[in-house]
C-alpha cells in the first residue's frame, strides 16, 4: 500500500510541477520583455531630450570651423605690429582660445567627428607656422599674404571638417 500511495502522489505532483515550470518560464520572459521595453522608452526619451543639445553642439563646432578658416581668421584678426612672430602667436592663441571655449561640445558629438575637428585645428596651426618659417615671410602682412595665397591653391582643413559635420548631422535624421 505504501508504494501505491507514493506512486499516486508522484502522479498528482507531475502536472503541478509542469505548470510551475511553465509559469516560471512565462514570468521570466515577461519580466525580460518589460525590462527591454522600459529601456527602449527611456532611451527614446533621452534621445528626444538630447537631440537639441547634440544639434547645438554641431552648430557650435561648425561656427568654430568657419572662424578657424584661414581666410576668415586673417580678416578677423589683424596684425598689431609688423613682427611676424607676434602675429603668428596672436593667430595661434586665438585658435586655441576658441577651441578651449568649445571643449565641452565633444560629449555631444562622435569621437570620429571630434578627432577630425581637432585635426583641422592642428593642421591650420601647422599651416600658419610653416608660412611663418618661409624666407619670403618677413613681416606680419607678408604672413597674411602667404597664408591666403596658400588657401587659394588648396582647400582649407576646416572645410573638410565642416563637410564631415554636415554629413554626420544629415545621418541624424
GILINCOR-V443386 format. One record per residue. N is the residue number from 1. RES is the residue in three letters. OMEGA is omega as a letter, one per 30 degrees, with the letter a starting at -180 (* if undefined). BURIAL is 1 if it has 24 or more other ideal C-beta (glycine too) atoms within 12 Angstrom, else 0. Layout:
N/RES/OMEGA/BURIAL, N/RES/OMEGA/BURIAL
This chain:
1/UNK/a/0, 2/UNK/a/0, 3/UNK/a/0, 4/UNK/l/0, 5/UNK/l/0, 6/UNK/l/0, 7/UNK/l/0, 8/UNK/l/0, 9/UNK/l/0, 10/UNK/l/0, 11/UNK/l/0, 12/UNK/a/0, 13/UNK/a/0, 14/UNK/l/0, 15/UNK/a/0, 16/UNK/l/0, 17/UNK/l/0, 18/UNK/l/0, 19/UNK/l/0, 20/UNK/l/0, 21/UNK/l/0, 22/UNK/l/0, 23/UNK/l/0, 24/UNK/a/0, 25/UNK/a/0, 26/UNK/a/0, 27/UNK/l/0, 28/UNK/l/0, 29/UNK/l/0, 30/UNK/l/0, 31/UNK/l/0, 32/UNK/l/0, 33/UNK/l/0, 34/UNK/l/0, 35/UNK/l/0, 36/UNK/l/0, 37/UNK/l/0, 38/UNK/l/0, 39/UNK/l/0, 40/UNK/a/0, 41/UNK/l/0, 42/UNK/l/0, 43/UNK/l/0, 44/UNK/l/0, 45/UNK/l/0, 46/UNK/l/0, 47/UNK/l/0, 48/UNK/a/0, 49/UNK/a/0, 50/UNK/a/0, 51/UNK/l/0, 52/UNK/l/0, 53/UNK/l/0, 54/UNK/l/1, 55/UNK/l/0, 56/UNK/l/0, 57/UNK/l/1, 58/UNK/l/1, 59/UNK/a/0, 60/UNK/l/1, 61/UNK/l/1, 62/UNK/l/1, 63/UNK/l/0, 64/UNK/a/1, 65/UNK/l/1, 66/UNK/l/1, 67/UNK/l/1, 68/UNK/a/1, 69/UNK/a/1, 70/UNK/a/1, 71/UNK/l/1, 72/UNK/l/1, 73/UNK/a/1, 74/UNK/l/1, 75/UNK/a/0, 76/UNK/a/0, 77/UNK/a/1, 78/UNK/a/0, 79/UNK/l/1, 80/UNK/l/0, 81/UNK/l/0, 82/UNK/a/0, 83/UNK/a/0, 84/UNK/l/1, 85/UNK/l/0, 86/UNK/l/0, 87/UNK/l/1, 88/UNK/l/1, 89/UNK/l/0, 90/UNK/l/1, 91/UNK/a/1, 92/UNK/l/1, 93/UNK/l/0, 94/UNK/l/1, 95/UNK/a/1, 96/UNK/l/0, 97/UNK/l/0, 98/UNK/l/1, 99/UNK/l/1, 100/UNK/l/0, 101/UNK/a/0, 102/UNK/a/1, 103/UNK/a/0, 104/UNK/a/0, 105/UNK/a/1, 106/UNK/l/1, 107/UNK/a/0, 108/UNK/a/1, 109/UNK/a/1, 110/UNK/l/0, 111/UNK/a/0, 112/UNK/l/0, 113/UNK/l/1, 114/UNK/l/1, 115/UNK/l/0, 116/UNK/l/1, 117/UNK/l/1, 118/UNK/l/1, 119/UNK/l/0, 120/UNK/l/1, 121/UNK/a/1, 122/UNK/l/0, 123/UNK/l/1, 124/UNK/l/1, 125/UNK/l/1, 126/UNK/l/0, 127/UNK/l/1, 128/UNK/l/1, 129/UNK/l/1, 130/UNK/l/0, 131/UNK/l/1, 132/UNK/a/1, 133/UNK/a/0, 134/UNK/a/0, 135/UNK/a/0, 136/UNK/l/0, 137/UNK/a/1, 138/UNK/l/0, 139/UNK/l/0, 140/UNK/l/1, 141/UNK/l/0, 142/UNK/l/0, 143/UNK/l/1, 144/UNK/a/1, 145/UNK/a/1, 146/UNK/a/1, 147/UNK/l/1, 148/UNK/l/1, 149/UNK/l/0, 150/UNK/a/1, 151/UNK/l/1, 152/UNK/a/0, 153/UNK/a/0, 154/UNK/a/0, 155/UNK/a/0, 156/UNK/l/1, 157/UNK/a/1, 158/UNK/l/1, 159/UNK/l/1, 160/UNK/l/0, 161/UNK/l/1, 162/UNK/l/1, 163/UNK/l/0, 164/UNK/l/1, 165/UNK/a/1, 166/UNK/l/0, 167/UNK/a/0, 168/UNK/l/1, 169/UNK/l/1, 170/UNK/l/0, 171/UNK/l/0, 172/UNK/a/0, 173/UNK/*/0
